[in-house]
Amino acid sequence: MNTATNMDKSLPSSSANKSRDLENEVNKARNDLTALKKTIGDLGKEKMDALKGMTDDLPDELMERSREAIADLRKQITVLERDLENRVREKPLAWLLGAVGVGVVLAAILRR
């Protein structure tokens, strides 16, 4: 900066004013860039914090969905068990013969 001040003494007054104006503009631009850098850094930090908060909730949400899916599967299995029980009670002989037939087929396959 001393160079600009030394140059001001040797230049005519209008050139010295232009030099000071240019130096002021450069300082303003430097300050603006510093402020912009800080603003962008702060914005990036805010966005990262927001994303981190979203990912922190994700495991809890997945666990809740898993629990709901398991509960639904248990209900479906219970319904299927009751349905199968009712069908066996309606036609026990047919189911018994079917089970014997499946057993014979499996025994034949396993012997080979």
N, C-alpha and C positions, 0 to 999 in steps of 0.2 A: 504494500500500500504506500510505502514511502516513495516509491518510484513515481506513482501517480501524483503525489504531492509535489515532488521535485519537478516533474514535468509541468505542473500547473504554473510554477513560477516562470518557466521559460516560454510558455505559450501565451498568445494574446488572450484577453479576458473571455472572449466568446468561446475560444477553444477550451479554455480552462473550465468554463461552465459546462460545455458539452462533455468534457472528460469526467467532471463530477457527476453529471446526470447519468452518464453511462455507468460509472462506478455504483451509484445509488441503485440503478436498475438491476445491475448484477447482484448486488446485495439483496434486493427485494426478491429476485428470482431464486437466489440461494435459500432465503428464508421460506419462500413458498414451497420449494422442493423439500425442505426439511419437514415442514408441516404436512405436506402431502404424503411423505414417507411414513410419518407417524400415524396419520389417518388410515392409510392402507394397512399398516401393521395392526392397528386396533381393530379394524373391520375384519381382517383375517382371523384374529384371535377370537372375536365374537362368533364368527361363523364356525370355527373349530369347536368352540365350547358348545354351541348349539348342536352340532353333529354328535359330539361326545354324549350329550344328554340324551339324544335320540337313541344312540346305540346302547346306552346304559339300560334303557327301558326294554330293549328288544328281547333279552333272555327271559325276563318276567313274562312278557307277552307270549313268547313261544311256549313256556312252561304252562301257562294258562290254557292255550290252545291244545296242547298235548293232553292235559287233564280232561278237557272237554271231549276230545276225540276218544279217549279211553272210556270215559263214562258212556258215550254214545255206543261204542263197541260192546260194552257190557250189556247195555239194554238190548241191542240186537241179538247178542248171544242168548240172553234170557228168553227172548221171544222165539228164537229158533229152537231152543231146548223144549219150551212148552209145546210148540207146534209139532215137533218130532214125537214127544210123549203122547200127545193127543192122537196122532196118526197110528202109533204103535198100539194104543188102547183100542182104537176103532177096529183094527185088523191085526191082532197079535199073531195069528197063524201065518199070514202072508209075510210078516216081518221076520218071523222065526225061520221060515223056509228060505227067505232071501239071505239071512245071515248064515245059514248052513251052506247055501250055495256059494256064497262068497268065500267061506272057509275052505270048501272043497277046492275051489279054483286056486286060491292062494297056496294051499298045500301041494297041489299038483305043480304049480310054478316053482315053488321052493325046493321040490325034490330034484328037479333037473339041474 
